[in-house]
Structure formats: structure tokens, C-alpha cells
Amino acid sequence: QLQAVWLALFQPPSQRLYMLGLSPLTLQQPAQPDSPRLLDAFAADGGRYRPDGQFARALATLMPLQPTAVILLDRQGAASLLDYVGSLDLNGQPLNAAATLAWLDAVGTAGPLEAVDAQAAIVQAAIVALSQSAKLPDFNVLLALAGGHVQISIKAEQLAALLNPIEPLQAQNALIRGASGYFSVVSLPDGRVGVVPAS
């Protein structure tokens, strides 16, 4: 079942990474209350991405730009990637992959918008962890870890070539928007990195 849709835009000159999270209940035609939801379009395609499928057409109605790549990641694939990143600091508590997913489940019971916000917090925490880590994210390794639990609309080597310019990952260049608004990763006076609502 579709849990969220994330749109990502990377601007190489400024090294800025923008991410926008959408609820699966988002209407394909927001101005029409009886319009099908993203969740419905995804289910109609059998939970797979097809360039000519209903889900692709639904995204096209919300976003005028054709995406360079589409990535579908299931729960086990997400767990593998979280294991690679390591412990995440969420609400002041270090959580491993299993605990992070359990926290996501608990928060997500409040509703789909809360689930998207929780995913945004995880993305932010992962960016902070990677930016502070001595190991850079090797996207070839990440794809291998996800194994059969990730679907990519282009070849893996093409995706790696697209993502590698993001290295080295700078947390301060990330702007993530969940259901409640934008968040930015910033340097704090004491040298740590934190996540704050963006103005």
C-alpha cells in the first residue's frame, strides 16, 4: 500500500536539495473533490510504476515536469537503507532502523498527513547523520542493499550517475517539506546540526 510520495529536486550549481512529501490521499485534481487519489492510481497499476500508467498520469497532473527517475521503495528496502545510515536522532533519542520504523508506525496511526511528517523527520535525520558521518553515501551500495525491494524507472547505473553529484552531502543545503511545511537543516552555534522550520 502506498504510504507517501516524495518529489525531489537537486540543483547542482547551488548544491541545494529540495524534497516535497505528498500524502497518498492527495487528489489527482485538487480542485475537484471527487477526483481519484494518488493511492487509487497506484493501486490501479498493481503497485508498480509504469510510464504510461495511471499513477504516472496522476503525478503529471500535479507536477508539470517529467521526472528524470522514479523510485519505489518498500518497507524492507527502507530498513536496509536505514541500517546503512546507522542510528538516527529523532526527538532527541538515537534510534536504529527497527526502532525508527516502529516510531513511524506509531506516529502514522494518527493519519496520513502525520505519517508524511514522520517520514520527513526521518529523511531530515538521515541527511544529518550522513553529513556528519565519515562515510559518504555510495549510491551503488545503497541500491545493492535495497536489492529486490526497490523499483527504479531507469537503469541503476544511470540513477547512480544522477545522484553522485550530491556527494559530499551537505546537510545545510537540504530543504524538506512534509505535510506541515518546510524544514531546513542548519548548523547550530555549538557545532551540532539541527532541523528547524524554514522561514
C-alpha positions in Angstrom: 0.0 0.0 0.0 1.3 3.5 -0.9 2.4 5.3 2.2 3.7 8.6 0.7 5.0 10.2 -2.5 8.2 12.2 -2.3 9.3 14.6 -5.0 13.0 15.5 -5.1 14.8 18.3 -7.0 18.6 18.8 -6.9 20.2 22.0 -8.2 23.9 21.2 -8.9 25.1 24.8 -9.1 23.9 25.6 -5.5 24.1 22.0 -4.3 20.5 22.6 -2.9 18.3 19.5 -2.4 14.5 20.1 -2.2 12.1 17.4 -1.2 8.3 17.6 -1.0 6.2 14.9 0.6 2.7 14.2 -0.6 0.0 12.2 1.2 -1.3 9.1 -0.7 -4.8 10.7 -0.3 -3.7 13.7 -2.4 -6.3 14.2 -5.1 -5.1 13.9 -8.7 -7.2 17.0 -9.5 -7.1 19.1 -6.2 -9.8 21.5 -7.5 -12.2 18.5 -8.0 -13.3 16.9 -4.7 -14.5 13.7 -6.4 -11.1 13.3 -8.2 -9.3 10.0 -7.7 -6.5 9.9 -5.1 -2.8 9.0 -5.8 -3.5 5.9 -3.7 -6.2 4.8 -6.2 -3.9 5.4 -9.2 -1.1 3.4 -7.6 -3.4 0.5 -6.8 -4.8 0.5 -10.3 -1.3 0.0 -11.6 -0.8 -3.0 -9.3 1.6 -1.2 -7.0 4.1 -0.8 -9.8 5.3 2.2 -11.8 4.7 2.3 -15.5 5.5 5.4 -17.6 2.1 5.1 -19.3 0.2 4.0 -16.1 -2.5 5.8 -14.1 0.0 6.7 -11.3 2.4 8.4 -13.8 -0.5 10.3 -15.3 -1.7 11.3 -11.8 1.7 12.7 -10.9 1.8 14.6 -14.2 -1.4 16.4 -13.3 0.3 17.6 -10.0 3.7 18.3 -11.4 4.2 19.7 -14.9 7.7 18.4 -15.2 8.5 14.9 -16.3 10.5 13.2 -13.6 14.0 12.0 -14.5 13.7 8.9 -12.4 11.0 7.3 -10.2 12.0 5.1 -7.2 9.6 2.8 -5.4 10.9 1.5 -2.1 9.1 -1.0 0.2 9.4 -1.4 3.9 12.2 -3.9 3.8 14.2 -1.8 1.4 13.8 1.2 3.7 15.0 -0.9 6.6 18.1 -1.8 4.7 18.9 1.8 3.8 18.3 2.9 7.4 20.7 0.2 8.6 23.3 1.6 6.2 22.8 5.2 7.6 23.0 4.0 11.2 21.5 5.5 14.3 19.1 8.4 13.7 18.5 11.2 16.2 14.7 11.6 16.4 13.2 13.8 19.1 16.5 13.6 21.0 16.6 9.8 21.0 19.1 7.7 19.0 17.1 5.1 17.1 18.2 2.2 14.9 16.4 1.0 11.8 13.9 -1.2 13.6 13.1 1.4 16.2 12.8 4.1 13.5 10.2 2.1 11.6 8.3 1.3 14.8 8.2 5.1 15.6 7.0 5.7 12.1 4.2 3.2 12.6 3.2 4.7 15.9 3.1 8.3 14.6 1.4 7.2 11.3 -1.7 5.8 13.2 -2.7 9.4 13.7 -3.4 9.8 10.0 -1.8 10.1 6.5 -0.6 13.7 7.0 1.1 12.8 10.2 2.8 9.8 8.5 4.2 12.1 5.8 5.5 14.4 8.5 7.1 11.5 10.3 8.8 10.4 7.1 10.0 14.0 6.6 11.6 13.8 10.1 13.3 10.5 9.2 14.6 12.0 5.9 16.0 15.0 7.7 17.6 12.9 10.4 19.2 10.6 7.8 20.6 13.6 6.0 22.1 15.0 9.2 23.6 11.5 10.0 25.1 11.1 6.6 26.5 14.7 6.6 28.2 14.1 9.9 29.5 10.6 9.0 33.0 9.9 7.7 31.5 7.6 5.1 29.9 9.2 2.1 26.7 7.6 0.7 27.7 5.3 -2.1 24.5 5.0 -4.1 25.7 1.8 -5.9 26.0 0.2 -2.4 22.6 1.7 -1.4 20.9 0.2 -4.4 22.5 -3.2 -3.8 21.4 -3.2 -0.2 17.8 -2.5 -1.2 18.0 -5.4 -3.6 14.7 -6.6 -4.8 12.8 -4.2 -2.6 13.3 -1.2 -4.8 12.0 -0.4 -8.3 13.7 2.2 -10.4 12.3 3.6 -13.7 15.8 3.9 -15.2 18.9 1.7 -15.1 20.7 1.6 -11.7 24.0 3.0 -13.2 22.0 5.9 -14.6 20.5 6.6 -11.3 23.9 6.5 -9.6 25.3 8.9 -12.1 22.4 11.3 -11.3 22.8 11.1 -7.6 26.6 11.0 -7.2 26.9 14.8 -7.8 25.1 15.3 -4.5 28.3 14.0 -2.7 29.6 15.2 -0.4 26.2 15.6 1.2 25.8 19.0 2.9 23.0 18.9 5.4 22.7 22.7 5.3 21.7 22.5 1.7 18.7 20.4 2.3 15.1 21.8 2.4 12.4 19.2 3.2 8.7 19.8 3.2 6.4 17.4 4.9 2.6 17.8 5.3 3.0 20.6 7.8 5.5 22.8 6.0 9.2 23.3 5.2 12.1 22.3 7.3 15.7 23.2 6.8 18.9 21.6 8.2 21.1 24.2 9.8 24.4 24.5 11.7 23.9 25.3 15.4 26.2 27.6 17.4 27.7 24.7 19.4 28.8 22.9 16.2 25.9 20.4 16.0 23.5 20.2 13.1 19.7 20.6 13.7 16.4 20.7 11.9 14.3 23.8 12.1 11.2 25.2 10.3 12.3 27.2 7.4 11.1 30.8 7.1 
